């Protein structure tokens, strides 16, 4: 594990007050922490972030779910329903650059922690609200989780086997994408603050992000009026571009242009397909998909995945096995790219996490702190950030404002 970065990362010197929980908000603040920001995670005394209970599996007293999105943070346990606890968060907001929250719209006003209130205390504060449907509109007050928003936002409609029922994606991708977009928005707002000397309110919603990320599927409808359908692993507009069964395990193949089609035909020893008028162009292959795909499937079943990989890689055809987690985290490219990280943890020992995906030539991001235990840094934060003494902290505990390690 790396040492706490000094001034060598892009966001070193930026302090983030994280009032979020579950996944979208914590993913956003984790990304900021990876880039050097000091992230103070405010949690409910006794229970903490909801994901601390989302298991099994648990290890060392922590849930695997919580561990996936809370590295590079410090935890302070404060009761926002306690007036003194809410005042403590206000005091922290005075000395922070960024605040991230994902309460239902209007709830922060009850605690006096809404943007309008806090910007009076700290005009330079970049305040990011992450909600299901946004800060306005007819659905504003509805609660929502990733699965629901993937349904409302159209992703579930296009996910699943052809002719089958809608399926959710295997990971909470709407949450993750919202966290990624929010972290980028915060970084942009910090850059603008350097010119304007003012913070601003960022309104990020899972629905908005999911709609935007429909990409070509949305464009097909908006531009051409073409309604979306489910295709399983097949592609609506490119053939062959899907997963095929081999003798042992599935293999994904992406034949996305004519050169690749010629290479593919040679690799599977079907050079006659190149001149076959039914398959002569991608449009013709799409038109005759019901003829071509069974022929390809029959051929693919004749060799093992590794045998096909050797042939296709040698022919520069994009392809890859459908890895389970065991194979994924033993993959030589994944390991070479440091996408498996090992971090010392006080109750787990060696904690294995996914690595940092973006590589920087001058300011490489790092994992310098494991996901914190609930309230692990309460005293440290109050002492170092708010300059409170031991007696003051003890008084706050007696008042029920906080709870910590």
Secondary structure, DSSP 4 states (H G I P E B T S, - for coil): -PPPP-S-STTTT-EEEE---TTHHHHHHHHHHHTT-EEEEEE-TTT-SGGGG--S-EETTEEHHHHTT--S-EEEEB-TTSHHHHHHHHHHHHT-SEEEE-PPTTHHHHHT-SHHHHHHH-TT-EEEEEESS-SSSTTTT----HHHHHHHTTTGGG-SSTTS-----SS-HHHHHHHHHHHHHHHHHHHHHHHHS--EEEEEEHHHHHHHTTHHHHHHHHHH-PPP---TTS-SSSSSEEEE--SSS-EEEE--SHHHHHHHHHHTT-THHHH-TTSSSHHHHHHTHHHHHHHHHHHHTTS-HHHHHHHHHHTT-EEEE---HHHHTT-HHHHHTT-EEEEEETTTEEEEEE--S---SSS-----SPPPPTTTTHHHHHHHTT---HHHHHHHHHTTSB---
